[in-house]
Amino acid sequence: MKEAMFFERLEKKEVRCHLCAHNCLIQDGKRGICAVRENTDGALFSLVYGKVITAHVDPIEKKPLFHMLPSSSSFSIAAVGCNFRCMHCQNYEISQYPRERKFEVPGQEMSPDDIVELAVKQRCESISYTYTEPTIFFEFAYDCARLAHKKGIRNVFVSNGYTGPEAVKTIAPYLTANNIDLKGSDKFYRETCGARLKPVQETIALMRGLGVWVEVTTLIIPGHNDSDEDLSAIARFIHSVDPAIPWHISRFHPTYKLMDAPVTSLEILRKARKIGHAEGLKFVYEGNVPGEDGENTYCPACRELLIKRVGFRIAHNSIKDGKCNKCGNMIEGIWK
């Protein structure tokens, strides 16, 4: 175990965790909502430091990040646990593992040096903290990110956005990008995820304000968060932070505890894309629908096709020095 960051000691050996927006009050011998931070004799410890449950080399487009080093590879790692309880979690086997099984936290023992060395060996330009919520293994991600930063390797969070403000300010100098889920209304967060909307919005704004490149993803679930009102509210909020933030609207497939909702139709995805553009967003992408035109990047000024995507593969990229090759318009993002 490693002593946690961002907690305060209270009376009767209780602690208050400030790592995420839950701000859990944890009694001695108990764990927080994430199930991987434990109060031991009045001090808080991370149970997942250096315990890597999965590690893969992914295309950066899989995160999804469409405006960061297209075609590059990202060394992607995770630990078990999550501070959300999403009924539709696609990685519930590892995100909900400590909550569903009350025994020792699993994972392969690895050091930050191991992670960075593997990223270099695999010729990855970035390390992604992903699959589960990176906030819950923050201490390990932070140590890895600082070391990677020194080596010239970028760092990426793929997050639910419930990170506490002090943790955001601590990790931001070492993060290049963060794809943050913006899942729906506050009602959707309360009923489906066990969380609230406002802290997520605050994290998106804070990350972007601190210079981290942000892209936003919404998994659209028919009958849950696909109304015109819901989608317009999400798009308006993104626009209020930065109209250049790419919005990924992604197709849902039934999973975990939400098996009764249908697969998202192309009509719903296309409607959401139109809403995003109508609200003034420069870049709106359809996800989980390979071959759709909505995967491609167009210049918002002249509508020139700049990046053509086929799944996670880049078939064409004409962005040069961050500019449209036709009209010279700047295309926001992190480009080679």
Sequence and secondary structure as in RCSB ss.txt:
>XXXX:A:sequence
MKEAMFFERLEKKEVRCHLCAHNCLIQDGKRGICAVRENTDGALFSLVYGKVITAHVDPIEKKPLFHMLPSSSSF
SIAAVGCNFRCMHCQNYEISQYPRERKFEVPGQEMSPDDIVELAVKQRCESISYTYTEPTIFFEFAYDCARLAHK
KGIRNVFVSNGYTGPEAVKTIAPYLTANNIDLKGSDKFYRETCGARLKPVQETIALMRGLGVWVEVTTLIIPGHN
DSDEDLSAIARFIHSVDPAIPWHISRFHPTYKLMDAPVTSLEILRKARKIGHAEGLKFVYEGNVPGEDGENTYCP
ACRELLIKRVGFRIAHNSIKDGKCNKCGNMIEGIWK
>XXXX:A:secstr
 EE SSEEE GGG EEE SBTT  EE TT B TTSSEEEETTEEEES TTEESEEEEEEGGGTT SSBSTT EEE
EEE S  S   TT TTHHHHSHHHHS S    EE  HHHHHHHHHHTT SEEEE SS GGGGHHHHHHHHHHHHH
TT EEEEEE S B HHHHHHHGGG SEEEEE  S HHHIIIIISS SHHHHHHHHHHHHTT EEEEEEEE TTTS
 SHHHHHHHHHHHHHH TTS EEEEE   BTTB SS    HHHHHHHHHHHHHTT S EEEES TT GGGSEE T
TT  EEEEEETTEEEEE  BTTB TTT  B  SB  
